[in-house]
C-alpha cells in the first residue's frame, strides 16, 4: 500500500467502512441464490406469496442501502488517502460473516422468519450455514491481524 508519508492510514475507519459492503454483498448473495435461483425460501415465508415477494423486495432495498453507505464511506477514505486496504478487506469479511450469522441465528431460529430450506432434517443446513458465517468472521479476524498500523494483540 502506498500512502503519502504525511498521511497515515485510518485502521478503524477502514474496517467500519467496509462492513456495510460485506453485509450488502452477503444479503445479495442470499437473495439471488437462495430466494431467486433455488427458491428455497423468501425473507418472510409465513404469508401469502405476494407478501413473501414483497419481503424479498424489502430485503433487496436494505442491501442496497448498505452498499451505498459502505461505498460512500470507502470512497471518502480513498479520497483522503487514508484507506488501509488490509483492514478494509477484514471489514468486508466481518460484514459477510455478521450477516450470515445474524440471518442463521436471529432470522432462522429466534424470529423464525424463514428456514434455509424446508426439509425434514434441517440440522445439517443450519450447521453449514452458521459454520460458514463463523469461517467468514475468522477470515476477517486473520486478515485484520496482518493490517499495517495495528498495535498490540487487540489492535
Secondary structure, 3 states (H helix, E strand, C coil): CCCCCCCCCCHHHHHHHHHHHHHHHHHHHHHHHHHHHCCCCCCCCCCCHHHHHHHHHHHHHHHHHHHHHHHHHHHHHHHHCCCCHHHHHHHHHHHHHHHHHHHHHHHHHHCCCCCCCCCCCCHHHHHHHHHHHHHHHHHHHHHHHCCCCCCCCCC
